[in-house]
Amino acid sequence: MTTSTRLLTRKRFMPLMVTQFFNAFNDNLYKTALVLFVVYSVYNDEKQEAFFSGIASLLFILPFVLFSALAGQLADTHDKAAIIRRVKLCEIGWASLGAIGLFMAWQGIAVHTFAIPLLLGVVFLAAVQSAFLGPIKYAILPQHLKKDEVLPGTGLVEAGTYIAILTGTILAGFMIDAIEYVIGLIILTAIAGYFVSRWVPDAPPQGNHELHFPLLEPYAEKVRNPVLRWLGYAPVAIADQIVMSWKLVKKTRDNREIWFAIIAISFFWTIGAVLFIQFPPLAKNQLLATPEVASLFLVIFSVGIAVGSVAINALLKGEVSARYAPICVVIMGFFLIGFYFVSRAWIPNEAGELLPIQLWILEPLAIPLSLILLGISTAGGMFVVPLYAFLTTRCAPDAASRTIAANNIVNSLAMVIGSAVAIGMTALGIPVAEQLLLAAGMTVVSAWLGKKLHAAEIAAAPAFS
């Protein structure tokens, strides 16, 4: 029995993986269904569609910037399993609001004035939940797993996450014409996720850290009037988190391995953010395909990440190393260039109609395009998974959650910049297909960062031998 297979039978690991699976599944079921429904059923203009997709992505990223520092503090100062259970309970709330928004949009009730703003607001709430779970899903692993199980465990969590993304994305695409079933499934998944989370073993804090708010505490003492205190609480609390985030990120720069891993991961997810923004309008307008094909693109990307996650673990034989990172991301860049050229060479069907997946797949360039996309994501998965393992194995045990939080902050800022650039390029009238070259160019920087990380790894090798 392999290490990975053995972990799947252990209570110290399996409930966490299933909880994360349900979380990723529900996030992507909701977000994908929302974007595909609006792109295909509400708007009829590529610029509006790409803009909406970009706004939804920005709202999903923003909470990671605002709340990751607090999430990291909470995870390092409180029982991680208890936080998971409370956050999963909150998921039932946002899932219910999202179901209301989808129902209103489906029935044509106040679509632009209320339903779409509500749906986008729920995207933000779902991201807040993910921001609080983000530092825990990796930081809890060294607490429950043995040293030689951390990399296989990280790979399994990563692979399981992308299988969940795959499943949620498939169902969102294929159930988009039966939105009432999507509505029910979102609520049921939230409930199931909460009950599974109750089986995650306790993970008490390691160390003597205390939760503190340096800006908020003096403010609360000085302002005696409760009304004024509550009115001022939110902006001061947000400012507090920004200050904490900056300090948290600054502290990670002391460890070159962790810092280069964070920057390399950030560039990878910026590439992913740009691609995910472009897939729905690209499928609809360039490839003349139905929502199922847009969903297929997201599925293929997720499958590739999962395959890459498992493949790199087999290649490294459980060792945490970045030695294959530069070549993997260079290969990813070549696949992206190939994806661009095949997309540009696509000849629309003579009728000019949106093709369902069973007809689209018969188009001459459909299979090559799909295989190239699989190559992009597989190479990407092989690049990014060892980098996550660096974050939890190269830091102090009592700082793992804050290290992951710092990673989430930098990742999110990079993705915000990438999404904003993509939105700006759309506003300037640059076709969606041309924007693929932006993602290809970014892999050059990622390869350089991967090389720097490997150099730092070699320099620090005696400390971990």
C-alpha positions as CSV (number, residue, x, y, z in Angstrom):
1,M,0.0,0.0,0.0
2,T,1.5,3.4,-1.0
3,T,1.7,6.4,1.3
4,S,-1.0,8.2,-0.6
5,T,-3.4,5.2,-0.5
6,R,-2.8,4.7,3.2
7,L,-3.6,8.3,3.9
8,L,-7.0,7.9,2.3
9,T,-7.9,5.4,5.0
10,R,-6.9,7.5,7.9
11,K,-9.3,9.6,10.0
12,R,-6.4,12.1,10.6
13,F,-6.5,12.9,6.9
14,M,-9.6,11.8,5.1
15,P,-12.3,14.1,6.7
16,L,-10.1,17.1,6.0
17,M,-9.7,16.1,2.3
18,V,-13.5,15.5,1.9
19,T,-14.3,18.8,3.6
20,Q,-12.0,20.6,1.3
21,F,-13.5,18.7,-1.7
22,F,-17.0,19.8,-0.8
23,N,-15.8,23.4,-0.3
24,A,-14.0,23.6,-3.7
25,F,-16.9,21.8,-5.4
26,N,-19.5,24.2,-4.1
27,D,-17.4,27.3,-4.8
28,N,-16.9,26.3,-8.4
29,L,-20.4,25.0,-8.9
30,Y,-21.8,28.3,-7.8
31,K,-19.2,30.6,-9.5
32,T,-19.2,28.7,-12.8
33,A,-23.0,28.5,-13.0
34,L,-23.3,32.2,-12.2
35,V,-20.7,33.2,-14.9
36,L,-22.0,30.9,-17.6
37,F,-25.6,31.8,-16.9
38,V,-24.9,35.6,-17.1
39,V,-22.6,35.3,-20.1
40,Y,-24.9,33.1,-22.2
41,S,-28.4,34.2,-21.0
42,V,-28.1,37.9,-19.9
43,Y,-25.4,39.6,-22.1
44,N,-24.8,39.4,-25.8
45,D,-21.5,41.3,-26.2
46,E,-18.0,40.0,-25.9
47,K,-16.8,43.1,-24.1
48,Q,-19.6,43.0,-21.5
49,E,-19.1,39.3,-21.0
50,A,-15.4,39.5,-20.5
51,F,-15.9,42.5,-18.2
52,F,-18.5,40.6,-16.0
53,S,-16.2,37.6,-15.9
54,G,-13.4,39.8,-14.7
55,I,-15.5,41.5,-12.1
56,A,-16.6,38.2,-10.7
57,S,-13.0,37.0,-10.5
58,L,-11.9,40.2,-8.8
59,L,-14.6,39.9,-6.2
60,F,-13.5,36.3,-5.5
61,I,-9.9,37.4,-5.1
62,L,-10.4,40.5,-2.9
63,P,-11.2,38.7,0.4
64,F,-7.9,36.9,0.3
65,V,-6.2,40.3,0.3
66,L,-8.4,41.7,3.1
67,F,-8.7,38.7,5.4
68,S,-5.8,36.3,4.9
69,A,-3.7,37.9,7.7
70,L,-6.6,37.6,10.1
71,A,-7.2,34.0,8.9
72,G,-3.5,33.1,9.5
73,Q,-3.6,34.6,13.0
74,L,-6.8,32.8,13.9
75,A,-5.4,29.5,12.6
76,D,-2.2,29.8,14.6
77,T,-3.9,30.9,17.8
78,H,-7.0,28.7,17.8
79,D,-7.9,25.1,17.1
80,K,-7.8,24.7,13.3
81,A,-10.5,22.0,13.3
82,A,-12.9,24.2,15.3
83,I,-12.4,27.1,12.8
84,I,-13.1,24.7,9.9
85,R,-16.4,23.7,11.5
86,R,-17.5,27.3,12.1
87,V,-16.6,28.4,8.7
88,K,-18.4,25.5,7.1
89,L,-21.5,26.4,9.1
90,C,-21.4,29.9,7.6
91,E,-21.3,28.3,4.1
92,I,-24.9,27.3,4.5
93,G,-25.8,31.0,4.8
94,W,-24.1,32.2,1.7
95,A,-25.3,29.1,-0.3
96,S,-28.9,30.1,0.6
97,L,-28.4,33.7,-0.5
98,G,-26.8,32.5,-3.7
99,A,-29.7,30.1,-4.3
100,I,-32.1,33.1,-4.0
101,G,-30.1,35.2,-6.5
102,L,-30.0,32.4,-9.0
103,F,-33.7,31.8,-8.7
104,M,-34.4,35.4,-9.3
105,A,-32.2,35.6,-12.3
106,W,-33.7,32.4,-13.7
107,Q,-37.2,33.8,-13.3
108,G,-36.2,37.2,-14.7
109,I,-37.0,39.0,-11.4
110,A,-35.1,42.3,-11.0
111,V,-32.1,40.7,-12.9
112,H,-29.9,43.8,-13.3
113,T,-31.1,45.8,-10.3
114,F,-31.0,43.2,-7.6
115,A,-30.3,39.6,-8.7
116,I,-26.9,40.1,-10.4
117,P,-25.6,42.4,-7.6
118,L,-26.8,39.8,-5.0
119,L,-25.0,37.0,-7.0
120,L,-21.8,39.0,-7.1
121,G,-22.1,39.8,-3.4
122,V,-22.4,36.0,-2.7
123,V,-19.2,35.5,-4.8
124,F,-17.5,37.8,-2.3
125,L,-18.9,35.9,0.7
126,A,-17.9,32.5,-0.7
127,A,-14.4,33.9,-1.2
128,V,-14.3,35.1,2.4
129,Q,-15.0,31.6,3.5
130,S,-12.2,30.2,1.3
131,A,-9.9,32.9,2.6
132,F,-10.4,31.6,6.2
133,L,-10.0,28.0,5.1
134,G,-7.0,28.6,2.9
135,P,-4.2,28.8,5.6
136,I,-5.6,25.8,7.3
137,K,-5.9,23.2,4.6
138,Y,-2.1,23.0,4.1
139,A,-0.9,24.2,7.6
140,I,-2.9,21.4,9.4
141,L,-1.1,18.7,7.4
142,P,2.3,18.7,9.3
143,Q,0.3,18.6,12.5
144,H,-1.6,15.4,11.6
145,L,0.9,13.7,9.1
146,K,4.4,12.3,9.5
147,K,7.3,14.1,7.8
148,D,7.3,11.7,4.8
149,E,3.6,12.0,4.4
150,V,3.4,15.8,4.0
151,L,4.3,15.9,0.3
152,P,1.9,13.0,-0.6
153,G,-0.8,14.6,1.6
154,T,-0.3,18.0,-0.1
155,G,-0.5,16.3,-3.5
156,L,-3.7,14.5,-2.5
157,V,-5.3,17.7,-1.2
158,E,-4.3,19.5,-4.3
159,A,-5.5,16.7,-6.6
160,G,-8.7,16.3,-4.6
161,T,-9.3,20.1,-4.9
162,Y,-9.0,20.0,-8.6
163,I,-11.2,17.0,-9.0
164,A,-13.8,18.9,-7.0
165,I,-13.3,21.9,-9.3
166,L,-13.7,19.5,-12.2
167,T,-16.9,18.0,-10.9
168,G,-18.4,21.3,-9.9
169,T,-17.5,22.8,-13.3
170,I,-18.9,19.9,-15.2
171,L,-22.2,20.0,-13.4
172,A,-22.4,23.8,-13.8
173,G,-21.9,23.6,-17.5
174,F,-24.2,20.7,-18.2
175,M,-27.0,21.8,-15.7
176,I,-27.0,25.4,-16.8
177,D,-30.4,24.8,-18.6
178,A,-31.7,23.2,-15.4
179,I,-30.7,25.9,-12.9
180,E,-33.3,24.8,-10.4
181,Y,-31.2,21.6,-9.7
182,V,-28.0,23.7,-9.3
183,I,-29.9,25.8,-6.7
184,G,-30.8,22.7,-4.7
185,L,-27.3,21.1,-5.1
186,I,-25.5,24.2,-3.7
187,I,-27.5,24.2,-0.5
188,L,-27.2,20.4,0.0
189,T,-23.5,20.5,-0.6
190,A,-23.1,23.2,2.0
191,I,-25.0,21.1,4.6
192,A,-23.0,17.9,3.7
193,G,-19.7,19.8,4.0
194,Y,-20.5,21.0,7.5
195,F,-21.4,17.6,8.8
196,V,-18.2,16.0,7.3
197,S,-16.1,18.8,8.9
198,R,-17.2,17.7,12.3
199,W,-15.0,14.6,11.8
200,V,-11.8,16.5,11.3
201,P,-9.5,15.7,14.3
202,D,-8.7,18.5,16.7
203,A,-5.6,20.6,15.8
204,P,-4.8,22.9,18.8
205,P,-2.5,25.9,18.3
206,Q,1.3,25.3,18.4
207,G,3.2,28.0,20.3
208,N,2.0,30.8,22.5
209,H,0.9,33.4,19.9
210,E,-2.0,35.7,20.8
211,L,-4.5,37.2,18.4
212,H,-4.1,41.0,18.4
213,F,-5.3,44.0,16.4
214,P,-2.6,46.8,16.7
215,L,-4.7,49.6,15.2
216,L,-8.1,48.5,16.5
217,E,-7.3,48.0,20.2
218,P,-6.2,51.7,20.9
219,Y,-9.2,52.9,18.8
220,A,-11.7,50.8,20.9
221,E,-10.3,52.1,24.1
222,K,-10.4,55.8,23.1
223,V,-13.9,55.8,21.6
224,R,-16.5,55.4,24.4
225,N,-19.6,56.1,22.4
226,P,-20.9,52.7,21.2
227,V,-22.5,54.1,18.1
228,L,-19.4,55.9,17.0
229,R,-17.3,52.8,17.8
230,W,-19.4,50.6,15.6
231,L,-19.5,53.1,12.8
232,G,-15.7,53.3,12.8
233,Y,-15.0,49.7,13.5
234,A,-15.2,48.4,9.9
235,P,-12.7,50.8,8.2
236,V,-10.3,50.6,11.2
237,A,-10.5,46.8,11.1
238,I,-9.8,46.7,7.4
239,A,-6.9,49.1,7.8
240,D,-5.7,46.9,10.6
241,Q,-5.8,43.9,8.3
242,I,-3.9,45.8,5.6
243,V,-1.1,46.7,8.1
244,M,-1.0,43.1,9.4
245,S,-0.9,41.8,5.9
246,W,2.0,44.0,5.0
247,K,3.9,42.9,8.1
248,L,3.1,39.3,7.5
249,V,4.3,39.4,3.9
250,K,7.4,41.4,4.9
251,K,8.4,38.8,7.5
252,T,8.3,35.9,5.0
253,R,10.9,37.6,2.9
254,D,13.5,36.6,5.6
255,N,13.4,33.1,4.3
256,R,14.5,33.0,0.6
257,E,13.0,29.6,-0.1
258,I,9.6,30.6,1.2
259,W,9.7,34.0,-0.5
260,F,10.6,32.7,-3.9
261,A,8.1,29.9,-3.6
262,I,5.3,32.4,-2.8
263,I,6.3,34.7,-5.8
264,A,6.4,31.7,-8.2
265,I,3.0,30.4,-7.0
266,S,1.6,33.9,-7.4
267,F,2.7,34.2,-11.0
268,F,1.2,30.7,-11.7
269,W,-2.2,31.7,-10.3
270,T,-2.1,35.0,-12.1
271,I,-1.8,33.0,-15.3
272,G,-4.6,30.8,-14.2
273,A,-6.8,33.8,-13.4
274,V,-6.3,35.3,-16.8
275,L,-7.2,32.0,-18.5
276,F,-10.3,31.5,-16.3
277,I,-11.6,35.0,-17.1
278,Q,-11.1,34.4,-20.9
279,F,-12.5,30.9,-21.2
280,P,-16.3,31.7,-21.3
281,P,-16.2,34.6,-23.8
282,L,-13.5,32.7,-25.8
283,A,-15.7,29.6,-26.1
284,K,-18.8,31.6,-27.0
285,N,-17.4,34.2,-29.4
286,Q,-14.2,32.7,-30.9
287,L,-15.1,29.1,-31.0
288,L,-18.9,29.5,-31.3
289,A,-19.6,26.9,-28.6
290,T,-22.3,26.4,-25.9
291,P,-21.8,26.7,-22.1
292,E,-20.9,23.0,-22.0
293,V,-17.8,23.6,-24.0
294,A,-16.8,26.6,-21.8
295,S,-17.3,24.2,-18.9
296,L,-15.2,21.6,-20.7
297,F,-12.2,24.0,-20.9
298,L,-12.4,24.6,-17.1
299,V,-12.7,20.8,-16.6
300,I,-9.7,20.0,-18.8
301,F,-7.6,22.6,-16.9
302,S,-8.6,21.0,-13.6
303,V,-7.9,17.5,-14.8
304,G,-4.4,18.6,-15.9
305,I,-3.6,20.2,-12.5
306,A,-4.7,17.0,-10.7
307,V,-2.6,14.8,-13.1
308,G,0.4,17.1,-12.6
309,S,0.0,17.1,-8.8
310,V,0.2,13.3,-8.7
311,A,2.9,13.0,-11.4
312,I,5.3,15.3,-9.7
313,N,5.0,13.4,-6.5
314,A,5.9,10.2,-8.3
315,L,8.8,11.9,-10.0
316,L,10.2,13.4,-6.8
317,K,9.5,10.2,-4.8
318,G,8.2,12.2,-1.8
319,E,11.1,14.7,-1.8
320,V,10.2,18.4,-1.4
321,S,12.2,20.0,-4.2
322,A,11.9,22.7,-6.9
323,R,14.4,21.2,-9.3
324,Y,11.8,20.5,-12.0
325,A,9.9,23.8,-11.6
326,P,11.7,25.8,-14.3
327,I,11.4,23.2,-17.1
328,C,7.8,22.5,-16.2
329,V,6.7,26.1,-16.5
330,V,8.7,26.6,-19.7
331,I,6.8,23.7,-21.2
332,M,3.6,25.3,-20.0
333,G,4.5,28.5,-21.8
334,F,5.1,26.6,-25.1
335,F,1.7,25.0,-24.7
336,L,0.1,28.4,-24.2
337,I,1.6,29.7,-27.4
338,G,0.2,26.7,-29.2
339,F,-3.2,27.3,-27.6
340,Y,-3.2,30.8,-29.0
341,F,-2.3,29.8,-32.5
342,V,-4.9,27.0,-32.7
343,S,-7.5,29.4,-31.3
344,R,-6.7,32.0,-34.0
345,A,-6.8,29.3,-36.7
346,W,-10.3,28.2,-35.7
347,I,-12.8,28.4,-38.5
348,P,-16.3,29.1,-37.3
349,N,-19.0,26.7,-38.5
350,E,-20.9,27.9,-41.7
351,A,-24.2,28.4,-39.9
352,G,-22.6,30.7,-37.3
353,E,-24.5,28.9,-34.5
354,L,-23.3,27.9,-31.1
355,L,-22.4,24.2,-31.2
356,P,-23.2,21.8,-28.4
357,I,-20.3,19.8,-27.1
358,Q,-21.2,16.6,-29.1
359,L,-20.9,18.6,-32.4
360,W,-18.1,20.9,-31.3
361,I,-15.8,18.0,-30.5
362,L,-16.1,16.9,-34.1
363,E,-14.6,20.2,-35.4
364,P,-11.1,19.6,-36.9
365,L,-9.2,21.6,-34.3
366,A,-11.3,20.7,-31.2
367,I,-9.2,17.7,-30.2
368,P,-5.8,19.4,-30.7
369,L,-7.0,22.4,-28.8
370,S,-8.2,20.3,-25.9
371,L,-5.0,18.3,-25.7
372,I,-2.9,21.5,-25.7
373,L,-5.0,22.8,-22.8
374,L,-4.4,19.6,-21.0
375,G,-0.7,20.0,-21.5
376,I,-0.8,23.6,-20.2
377,S,-2.5,22.5,-16.9
378,T,-0.5,19.3,-16.4
379,A,2.8,21.2,-16.7
380,G,1.3,23.8,-14.4
381,G,0.3,21.2,-11.7
382,M,3.8,19.8,-11.8
383,F,5.2,23.3,-11.3
384,V,3.1,24.5,-8.4
385,V,2.5,21.5,-6.1
386,P,6.1,21.2,-4.7
387,L,6.1,24.9,-4.1
388,Y,3.1,24.6,-1.7
389,A,5.0,21.8,0.1
390,F,7.9,24.3,0.6
391,L,5.6,26.6,2.5
392,T,4.7,24.1,5.2
393,T,8.1,22.3,5.5
394,R,10.5,25.3,5.4
395,C,8.9,27.3,8.2
396,A,8.5,27.0,11.9
397,P,5.7,24.6,12.9
398,D,3.9,27.4,14.8
399,A,4.0,29.8,11.8
400,A,2.7,27.5,9.1
401,S,-0.8,29.1,8.9
402,R,0.6,32.6,8.7
403,T,3.0,31.5,6.0
404,I,0.1,30.1,4.0
405,A,-1.8,33.3,4.7
406,A,1.2,35.4,3.4
407,N,1.2,33.3,0.3
408,N,-2.6,33.8,-0.2
409,I,-2.1,37.6,0.2
410,V,0.7,37.8,-2.4
411,N,-1.2,35.4,-4.7
412,S,-4.3,37.5,-4.5
413,L,-2.6,40.8,-5.2
414,A,-0.9,39.2,-8.2
415,M,-4.2,37.8,-9.4
416,V,-5.9,41.2,-8.9
417,I,-3.3,42.8,-11.0
418,G,-3.6,40.1,-13.7
419,S,-7.4,40.3,-13.7
420,A,-7.3,44.1,-13.9
421,V,-4.9,44.0,-16.8
422,A,-7.2,41.5,-18.6
423,I,-10.2,43.8,-18.0
424,G,-8.2,46.8,-19.2
425,M,-7.1,44.9,-22.4
426,T,-10.8,44.1,-23.0
427,A,-11.8,47.7,-22.5
428,L,-9.1,48.7,-25.0
429,G,-10.7,46.4,-27.5
430,I,-8.0,43.7,-27.6
431,P,-9.6,40.4,-28.6
432,V,-9.8,37.7,-25.9
433,A,-7.6,35.3,-28.0
434,E,-4.8,37.8,-28.1
435,Q,-4.8,38.1,-24.4
436,L,-3.5,34.5,-24.2
437,L,-0.1,35.8,-25.1
438,L,0.0,37.7,-21.8
439,A,-0.3,34.4,-19.9
440,A,2.4,32.9,-22.1
441,G,4.8,35.8,-21.5
442,M,4.3,35.4,-17.7
443,T,5.7,31.9,-17.7
444,V,9.1,33.3,-18.5
445,V,9.1,35.2,-15.2
446,S,7.8,32.0,-13.5
447,A,10.7,30.0,-14.9
448,W,13.2,32.5,-13.6
449,L,11.6,32.4,-10.2
450,G,11.6,28.6,-10.2
451,K,15.3,28.7,-10.9
452,K,16.0,31.2,-8.1
453,L,14.0,29.0,-5.7
454,H,16.0,25.9,-6.7
455,A,19.2,27.8,-6.1
456,A,17.9,28.9,-2.6
457,E,17.0,25.3,-1.9
458,I,20.5,24.1,-2.8
459,A,22.0,26.8,-0.6
460,A,19.8,25.8,2.4
461,A,20.2,22.1,1.9
462,P,22.6,21.5,4.8
463,A,20.0,22.9,7.2
464,F,17.4,20.2,6.1
465,S,19.8,17.3,5.6
